[in-house]
Amino acid sequence: MKMRDESGQTLIITAISLVLLMSLLAFAIDVGLLFRARRQMQIAADAAAMAGATQLYYGPASQYVSVATAAAKANGVDSSVAGNSVIISSPPPVGDANHGCATCVEAQVGGPAQTFFAGLFTGGHFMTVSARAVAGGPSLSNSCIWIMKPNASDVLHLQGSSTINAPGCSIYVNSSDSSAVKVTGNSNSFNGPQFDVVGGYSGHNTSPTGITTGVAPQTPPISNLTDSTCSVNDSISSISGPYTPSGGANAGTVVCFTNAVTLNDGAALAGAVGGGIVYEFQQGVTVATGATVSFGKYTGTPPGNGHGYDPTQTYGAVMDLSGGTLNQNSNSILNAFAPTSGTFNSVAIMQPTTNPTTPLQVQFGSNNQTLDGIIYAPGTQVYLQDNGGGVTASGVIAGTMFLKSSNLTIPNYSNVNITTTPFLQLSMVE
């Protein structure tokens, strides 16, 4: 006779183990759901912070809260729905590490996350999940070349043996087309940190830096520049030697040339401290054969060929092609020094979107340009042809660009003009 009957114990242990196993499985499912909800909430917080910081920086600044709130809503956190919360503040609250950052925006978002099994113990099937993000603090952007025409093929074309030498600056191509960049021939080179394309490319790749496809869309640091109201109207058709606007070389002066203008050897159009002088060519401009021409500070007695500008002074001028185009004849040299503040900060040559049909040819044959500033032509093509000369510029913002066996050099403008550069980007701070 058995003193103790142990039959049925396996069934009891199995039942207890099954309950524990199911509890662990339920816990794992709920934790996974909460982690997923937390990740989605963080995405909403990041989007709200970046949207708010962008609006605060580029303006109108008064709308940063509404813009950030809309970004949170677009990512699933609607502040008008009961249980959701969206708190936007700038600067971040006292006690935060970035409280002293005037350009920073903090987004705190929260809302209910559904669970399946936790309610058996808590009496409810929802738990509150929250997230926080801080964006702002503009830092220097690596990009110096922006090709901005969207949804089109062949917006940046490198042909033959073209060379872009930009050791401190990246290329960004905005088009989402699968052939946004076209590289004809395997001798085209790009030397720079990054060659980013929203879409793709056709033909060969570049070297030593190759093309990265499928990047996130960006916006250029300068946008929507238009012609300014004329301060001075001048019917002159030829300039030789120094030129100063009537009334003096004052920052903010806009000189409108009503006739086509030829710039002869020694033409030196004065600049002004800070916001510079805008020279608006309403019928186009031609740089004469063999001429050396300068825009900006004219020194009178610089070394070399006797013409140029003074790079040690913050003088500046803008060539504005409001009508016609730029014709630069053979063996000519164009030097320009852009303004360092104001509406046209960093812009050396400009072709506004009101003059979109004529390509802006900045180099042909043996011509040379040295621009301490950018080429701004967001509505048209910037065109360079032949390697007998070349262009050195601080950057390019163009609708499209075509380099045909030509040379483009982009030094790092921001390193030289670190306190005034517009080439900034917003980033996540926390």
C-alpha positions in Angstrom: 0.0 0.0 0.0 1.3 3.4 -1.0 1.6 6.0 1.7 1.1 8.8 -0.8 -0.6 8.9 -4.1 1.3 11.3 -6.5 -0.8 10.8 -9.6 -2.0 14.1 -11.2 1.0 16.2 -10.1 2.3 16.5 -13.6 -1.0 17.9 -14.7 -0.9 20.5 -12.0 2.7 21.5 -12.7 1.9 21.8 -16.4 -1.1 23.9 -15.7 0.9 26.3 -13.4 3.7 26.4 -16.0 1.3 27.2 -18.8 -0.2 30.0 -16.8 3.2 31.5 -16.1 4.2 31.0 -19.8 1.1 32.7 -21.0 1.6 35.5 -18.5 5.2 36.0 -19.8 3.9 36.0 -23.4 1.2 38.5 -22.5 3.8 40.7 -20.8 6.1 40.5 -23.9 3.2 41.4 -26.2 2.2 44.4 -24.2 5.9 45.6 -23.8 6.3 45.3 -27.5 3.2 47.3 -28.1 4.4 50.0 -25.7 7.8 50.1 -27.3 6.2 50.5 -30.7 4.0 53.3 -29.3 7.0 55.0 -27.7 8.9 54.9 -31.0 5.9 56.4 -32.9 5.6 59.1 -30.2 9.3 59.9 -30.5 8.9 60.3 -34.3 6.1 62.8 -33.6 8.2 64.7 -31.1 11.2 64.9 -33.5 9.0 66.0 -36.4 7.3 68.7 -34.2 10.6 70.0 -32.9 12.2 70.2 -36.3 9.2 71.8 -37.9 9.0 74.4 -35.1 12.7 75.2 -35.2 12.6 75.6 -39.0 9.7 78.0 -38.7 11.3 79.9 -35.9 14.5 80.3 -37.8 13.2 81.0 -41.3 10.0 82.8 -40.2 7.4 84.0 -39.7 8.7 83.1 -36.2 5.3 83.8 -34.6 3.9 80.7 -36.3 6.4 78.2 -34.9 3.9 76.7 -32.3 1.1 76.1 -34.8 3.6 74.6 -37.4 5.1 72.3 -34.8 1.6 71.3 -33.5 0.6 70.5 -37.1 3.7 68.3 -37.6 2.8 66.4 -34.4 -0.7 65.9 -35.7 0.6 64.7 -39.1 2.6 62.0 -37.2 -0.4 60.8 -35.2 -0.5 63.0 -32.1 -3.5 65.3 -32.4 -3.7 67.7 -29.5 -7.4 68.2 -30.1 -8.2 64.6 -29.3 -8.9 63.8 -25.6 -5.9 62.1 -24.0 -3.3 63.5 -26.3 -1.0 66.4 -25.3 1.4 68.5 -27.4 3.5 71.2 -25.6 5.7 73.4 -27.7 8.1 75.9 -26.2 11.1 78.1 -27.2 13.5 78.3 -25.5 13.2 75.0 -23.7 11.9 75.3 -20.1 14.1 76.3 -17.2 16.2 73.4 -16.0 16.7 72.0 -19.5 20.3 71.8 -20.7 19.3 73.9 -23.8 17.3 76.6 -21.9 19.7 79.3 -23.1 19.3 78.3 -26.8 17.1 81.0 -28.3 16.8 79.2 -31.7 15.8 75.9 -30.1 12.3 74.5 -29.9 11.2 71.8 -27.5 8.3 69.4 -28.2 6.7 67.3 -25.5 4.0 64.9 -26.8 2.0 62.2 -25.1 -1.0 60.0 -25.6 -2.7 56.7 -24.8 -1.2 53.4 -26.0 -3.4 50.3 -26.2 -2.4 47.1 -24.3 -4.2 43.8 -24.4 -3.3 42.1 -21.1 -2.2 44.8 -18.7 -5.9 45.7 -18.3 -6.5 42.5 -16.4 -4.3 43.8 -13.6 -4.8 47.6 -13.9 -8.4 47.7 -14.8 -7.8 49.5 -18.2 -6.4 48.7 -21.6 -4.5 52.0 -22.2 -1.3 53.4 -20.8 0.1 56.9 -21.3 3.2 57.1 -23.4 5.2 60.3 -23.9 8.3 61.6 -25.7 10.4 64.7 -25.9 12.7 66.3 -28.5 14.7 69.5 -28.9 15.7 70.9 -32.3 17.5 74.1 -33.3 20.9 75.5 -32.8 21.9 76.1 -36.5 25.2 74.6 -37.4 27.3 74.9 -40.6 25.9 72.9 -43.5 28.2 70.7 -45.6 26.3 71.4 -48.8 27.5 74.1 -51.1 25.9 73.0 -54.4 22.1 72.7 -54.5 20.3 71.6 -57.7 16.7 72.2 -56.9 14.4 71.3 -59.8 12.2 68.5 -58.6 10.8 65.4 -60.3 12.9 65.8 -63.5 15.6 63.8 -65.1 19.1 65.0 -66.0 19.0 68.0 -63.7 22.7 67.7 -63.1 24.8 66.5 -66.1 28.5 65.8 -65.9 30.0 65.2 -69.4 33.4 64.4 -70.7 36.1 65.1 -68.2 34.4 67.5 -65.9 35.8 68.1 -62.4 34.2 69.5 -59.3 36.8 70.1 -56.6 35.0 70.9 -53.3 37.0 69.4 -50.5 34.8 71.0 -47.8 31.4 71.1 -49.6 28.8 68.5 -50.6 26.4 68.3 -53.6 22.7 68.0 -53.0 20.3 67.2 -55.9 16.6 67.7 -55.1 15.0 65.7 -58.0 13.4 62.4 -57.1 13.7 61.1 -60.7 15.6 57.8 -61.0 17.9 59.6 -63.5 18.2 62.9 -61.7 21.9 62.9 -62.3 23.5 61.9 -65.6 27.2 61.2 -65.9 28.4 60.8 -69.5 31.9 59.2 -69.6 34.0 57.7 -66.9 36.4 60.5 -66.5 34.2 62.9 -64.5 35.3 63.5 -60.9 33.9 64.9 -57.7 36.2 65.5 -54.7 34.0 66.4 -51.7 32.4 65.0 -48.6 29.1 63.8 -50.1 27.2 63.6 -53.4 23.6 63.3 -52.3 20.6 62.7 -54.7 17.0 62.3 -53.6 16.4 60.1 -56.7 19.0 58.2 -58.7 21.6 58.5 -61.5 22.3 57.1 -64.9 25.5 56.4 -66.7 28.8 56.2 -64.7 29.5 57.0 -61.1 31.9 59.8 -60.0 35.2 59.4 -58.2 36.8 59.6 -55.7 33.5 60.5 -54.1 30.6 58.4 -55.4 26.9 59.3 -55.6 24.6 58.5 -52.7 21.0 57.9 -53.8 17.7 58.0 -52.0 18.5 60.8 -49.5 16.0 62.9 -47.6 14.7 66.1 -49.3 16.3 69.4 -48.2 15.7 73.1 -48.7 18.5 75.5 -49.8 19.8 78.1 -47.4 18.7 81.0 -49.6 15.4 81.1 -51.4 12.9 83.4 -53.2 15.3 86.2 -53.9 13.8 88.8 -56.3 14.8 92.0 -58.0 14.8 95.1 -55.7 13.4 98.5 -56.4 15.9 100.7 -58.3 17.6 103.4 -56.4 19.6 104.7 -59.4 18.8 104.3 -63.1 21.7 104.5 -65.5 21.5 104.4 -69.3 25.3 103.8 -69.7 26.2 101.1 -72.2 29.9 100.7 -71.6 32.1 100.8 -68.5 35.9 101.1 -68.4 37.7 101.8 -65.1 36.2 102.3 -61.7 32.4 102.8 -61.4 30.6 104.3 -58.4 26.8 104.9 -58.4 25.6 108.4 -58.3 25.1 109.3 -54.7 28.0 107.2 -53.5 28.8 103.6 -52.7 26.2 103.0 -50.1 25.0 99.7 -48.8 21.5 98.8 -50.1 21.8 100.9 -53.3 20.3 99.2 -56.4 21.7 100.4 -59.7 19.5 99.5 -62.7 21.2 99.6 -66.1 18.5 100.1 -68.7 20.7 99.3 -71.7 22.8 96.3 -72.5 26.2 96.9 -70.9 29.7 96.0 -72.0 32.4 95.8 -69.3 35.8 96.6 -70.7 39.2 95.9 -69.2 39.6 97.6 -65.9 35.9 97.9 -65.2 35.6 97.8 -61.4 32.1 98.3 -59.9 32.3 99.6 -56.4 31.0 97.6 -53.4 29.7 98.7 -50.0 30.2 97.4 -46.5 27.7 94.9 -45.2 24.6 94.6 -47.4 26.6 95.6 -50.6 25.4 97.2 -53.8 23.1 95.5 -56.3 23.9 96.1 -60.0 20.8 95.1 -62.0 21.4 94.4 -65.7 18.0 94.7 -67.3 19.2 93.9 -70.9 22.2 91.7 -70.2 25.9 92.3 -69.7 29.0 91.4 -71.7 32.6 91.0 -70.4 34.8 92.2 -73.3 37.5 89.9 -74.8 40.6 89.9 -72.6 39.1 92.1 -70.0 39.6 91.8 -66.3 36.5 93.0 -64.4 35.6 93.2 -60.7 32.5 93.6 -58.6 33.0 94.7 -55.0 35.8 96.7 -53.4 38.2 98.2 -56.0 41.7 98.7 -54.6 43.2 100.6 -57.5 46.7 99.2 -56.9 46.5 95.5 -56.1 49.3 93.2 -57.1 49.2 91.4 -60.4 47.3 92.9 -63.3 46.1 96.1 -61.5 42.5 95.2 -61.2 40.5 93.4 -58.5 39.0 93.7 -55.1 40.3 93.8 -51.6 39.5 90.5 -49.8 40.5 91.9 -46.5 37.6 94.2 -46.4 33.9 93.4 -46.1 32.8 95.2 -49.2 30.4 93.5 -51.6 28.4 93.8 -54.8 25.9 91.6 -56.7 25.6 91.1 -60.4 21.8 90.8 -60.9 20.8 89.5 -64.4 17.1 90.6 -64.2 17.0 90.5 -68.1 19.2 89.1 -70.8 22.2 87.0 -69.7 25.9 87.1 -69.0 28.2 86.9 -72.0 31.8 86.5 -71.1 34.2 86.6 -74.1 37.4 84.7 -74.5 40.4 85.3 -72.2 38.4 87.4 -69.8 38.4 87.3 -66.0 35.5 88.2 -63.7 36.2 88.7 -60.0 33.4 89.3 -57.5 33.1 89.8 -53.8 29.6 89.2 -52.4 27.9 91.1 -49.6 28.3 89.6 -46.1 24.9 90.7 -44.7 21.4 91.7 -45.7 19.0 90.2 -48.3 21.8 89.3 -50.7 24.2 87.9 -48.2 26.8 85.7 -50.0 25.3 86.2 -53.5 27.8 87.2 -56.2 25.9 86.4 -59.4 22.1 86.2 -59.4 19.5 85.3 -62.1 16.1 85.5 -60.5 13.2 83.2 -61.3 11.6 86.1 -63.3 14.3 85.5 -65.9 14.1 81.7 -66.1 14.4 80.9 -69.8 18.0 81.9 -70.5 20.7 79.5 -69.3 23.4 81.3 -67.1 26.7 80.4 -68.8 29.4 81.2 -66.3 32.3 79.7 -68.2 33.2 79.1 -71.8 36.6 78.3 -73.3 39.4 80.2 -71.7 37.3 82.4 -69.4 37.8 82.5 -65.7 35.7 83.5 -62.7 36.7 83.9 -59.1 33.6 84.5 -57.0 33.8 85.1 -53.2 30.1 84.3 -53.1 27.6 82.0 -54.7 25.9 81.7 -58.1 22.2 82.0 -57.5 19.9 80.9 -60.4 17.2 78.7 -58.9 14.9 78.9 -62.0 17.4 78.2 -64.8 20.4 76.2 -65.8 23.9 77.1 -64.8 26.2 76.0 -67.7 30.0 75.5 -67.9 31.8 74.5 -71.0 35.4 73.6 -71.9 38.4 73.2 -69.6 40.5 76.1 -71.0 39.4 78.2 -68.0 37.3 77.5 -64.9 35.1 78.9 -62.2 35.9 79.2 -58.5 32.8 80.1 -56.5 31.6 79.7 -52.9 28.6 77.7 -54.0 25.8 77.2 -56.5 22.0 77.2 -56.1 20.5 76.4 -59.5 17.4 74.8 -61.1 19.7 72.6 -63.1 23.4 72.5 -64.0 25.5 71.2 -66.9 29.2 70.8 -66.8 30.7 70.0 -70.2 34.3 69.1 -69.8 34.8 72.0 -67.4 36.3 72.7 -64.0 34.4 74.0 -61.0 36.1 74.7 -57.7 34.2 75.3 -54.5 36.2 76.4 -51.5 34.5 76.3 -48.1 32.8 79.7 -47.8 31.6 79.1 -44.3 35.1 78.6 -42.9 36.1 82.0 -44.1 32.9 83.8 -43.3 31.9 81.8 -40.2 30.0 84.6 -38.4 28.0 85.7 -41.5 27.5 82.6 -43.6 23.9 81.7 -44.5 24.9 78.1 -45.1 23.4 76.7 -41.9 21.3 73.7 -41.1 19.0 72.9 -38.2 19.6 69.7 -36.3 18.2 67.6 -33.4 19.8 68.8 -30.2 18.1 66.3 -27.8 
